[in-house]
Amino acid sequence: MVRRRALVVRGGWAGHRPVEATELFIPFLERSGYEVRVEESTEVYADAAELAATDLIVQCMTMSQITGEQVAGLAAAVVAGTGFTGWHGGIVDSFRASSDYLHLVGGQFAVHPGIEPCARSGGEQDSFLPHSVTITDLGREHPITAGIEDFDLVTEQYWVLHDDLIDVLATTTHPTRAWHPWHRPVTSPAIWTRAWGAGRIVVTTPGHSLDVLEHTAVRTVIERGMLWATRTASASSVSGSSPART
């Protein structure tokens, strides 16, 4: 039996604890039959042969920089069928200067609104707001989110700029508050998939801290998303790689 291959790419802003966060999910991947390789930079994205042999890329790389060659290699791998997934800033607040990366993922973190100014202390809790993640009609039928009920979190609530080529499985709504400048509630995608060539992309925006990643619903979505994004048999056929691994 040929094992599926997963590549974990982690680094960037230390506040999202990329090592500890990805270590939460590596045992799941191994139990699910993946051979896991870990890289601490995006240099591997320029290695076409390595990515062609990779069934799934899990990225946790907040902000940071990426070269044109690296983002082109990543995009080419996804087009050829390699799955791509991640959570929070590790996938939608990565490589802010790269429009090509934004085009690949389909959504970009803009802001996480804060609590009332007079209550702020200068710490990360200033951006921890109680909010709900609402499963869409599509999400109630999708393998990633089927059976998961709407859930509540107290953490960063991502406001995401996005295009229309994403399939939204869950949303979160930013209400109007006296200290905020917008005048009506704004709904952002919270969980989405994206078809890109023969590849599948899955984005989960909750995941600022380890306790959020360990929330039952969040962890379930991320784990299911890894399995769903993984290279499919049809993608293997299109790309000319070996048959789907089981």
N, C-alpha and C positions, 0 to 999 in steps of 0.2 A: 504494500500500500504506500503510495506517494503522499507524503505529508504536505499540507498547504503551508505556504511561507508567508509570514507576517513580518513587516519591517516597522519598528517603532522609532520615530524620529522625534527627539525631544531636546529642549533647551530654551533659549530666550530668557525673558524676564523671570527672575527667580521667585517672585511673589506668587506665581501659580504653581510652584513646587513641581516642576515637570518630572523630576525623577520619582518622587514619592507618588505622584498622581498616576504615572504610567505603570509603576510597579503594582498598583491596585489591580490592573487588568491583564498583566502578562500571565499570571497563573491561569486565568480564565482561557486565554488563547491557547496555552499549552495543554490544558485539559480538553480543549476542543479540537486538538489534533494539529495545531500549528507548530511549525519550527519558527522560533522568534529570533530575529536579529535586532539589536539596539544600536542606534547611531546617535551621537550627541551633536551633530551638525547636519546641515542640508547638503553637504558636499556629495552625499550618496545620490542625490537626485540627478546628478550629471552622469551617473554610471548607467548607461542604457541597458547593458546586459544584466546588471543586478536587478533593475526594476522590471525588466521583461520576465524575470524568473520569480517575481514577487506577486502574490495574490492579493495582498492587503497592505496598505500603508496606514498606520495610526500616527497622527502627528500631534504633538503638544509643544508648540514653538511660538510663544507669545512675542509679538513685535519682531525684533531681530531684522536681519537683512538676508536677501536671497539674490543670487546673480541671475542674469538673463538666461544663461545656459542651464542653471539648475531649475528654474521655474519652467523652462521649455521642456526639460527632461521629465519633470513631474507631470506636466500636462500631457505629453506624448504617451507616458505610461498609462494614465487614466483612459485616454482615448483608445488605447490598445486593450483595455480590460482590467487593469489593476484597480482594485477598490481603494477609496481614500476616505478616511473618517477622522473625527476628532471632536473635541468639546471646547466650549467657552473660548477664551482668548487664544488657546492653542491652535485654533483653526480659523476663527473669524476675526482675530486681531493680530494676524501674522503678516509680516512683510508689507507694511502700510504703503511703501513707495512703489509697489509692483501692481500696476493695473492688470497685467496678465494673470497674476495670482487671483485678484478679485474676480476677474472674468471666469476663471475656473471654478471658484467656490460658489459664486452667485450671491453672496451676502457679506457685508462688512460691518463690524462693530462701529457704532458712532459714539455712544455715551451710555453710562449707567447713571440715571438720575439719583440725586441724593435726598437725604432726609431734610427736615426743616433746618434752615441755616443756624438758628439760635441753639439747636441741639447738637451741632457738630463739634467734635473734639479733635479732629485732624487725623483720625485713624481710618482704616478701611471700613469700619462699621458705619461711617458717614454715608456710604452708598448701599447699605443693607436695608432693603425695603421688603415688607411683606407683599407678596404678589402670587398670582395663580398662573399655572401653566394649563392651558385648555386644549384638550385633544380635539382636532377637527373631525369632520365627518370622514374625510379620507383617512385620517389617522386611526379612526376606530376600526377600519378594515385592513389597515396595512400591517404586515408581519412585525414591523418594529414596535408599533404602539398598540396593537390590538389587545384588548383586555385591560389596558391601563386607564384608570380613571383620572380625571382632572386632579391636579395636586397643587399644594401650596408650599412656598419656600420663603425664607427670610434670608436673602443674599442679594448680590448684584442682579439687577434686572436689565438685561441687554436691550438697548434700542438698536435695531439693525437696519441698515440700508440694503435693499435687495432688488433683484430683477424678477421678471415674471416666469423664468424658466425653472423655478424651484417648485417642488411638490411639498406643500406645507402640511406637516403631520400634527403640529401643535403651535399655539400662539400664546403671547402674553400681552396684556394691554396696560399701557401707561396712562394712569388717570390724570385729570387736571388737578393741580394743587396750587394754592395761593402763591407759592414762591417759585413756580415754574412759568416760563414764558409762553408755552403753547396753550391754545384755547379750547381744544377738544381732545378727547382720549385718542391715543395713537396705539394701534395694534402692530406688533412686530412678530415675525416668525420666530419660534423658539426651537423647533425641531423641523428639519427638512431634509429631503433627498433631492438629488440632481442627477439626471442621466447625461453623461458626457462621452460621446463616442460609444465605445463598447463598455465603458466603465460606469461604476456607481459611486456616488458621493453621498455621505451622510453627515449632517452637522447637528450637534446638540449644544445649544447655547448655555444652559446651566452647567456649572462645574467650577466655580471660582475657587473653592477650597475642598479639602479632602472630605469633610463631613457632607458637603453637597453631593460629591461623587459617590458617597456611600449611601445616599438616600435611595430607598428601594426602587422607586420609579426611575430616577435618573440613571442609576447603575444598570437597571434592566434595559433601558433604551440604548445606552451606549454599547452594552454587550450584544444585544440583538442587532444593533446597527453594524457592528464589526462583522458578524456572520452574514448579514444581508449584503453588505458592500463587497464582500470577497468575490474575486473573479468567478464568473459563471461559466458553465460549459460552452455556451454560445460565444462568450468573449474569448475563451481559449481557442475555439475554432477560427474565429475571425483573425486573431492575432498570430495564429500559427504556432502557439506555444503548446505544451503538453496538455492532454485532456484535464478536465477539472479534477482537482485533487479531492480525495474522500478520506 
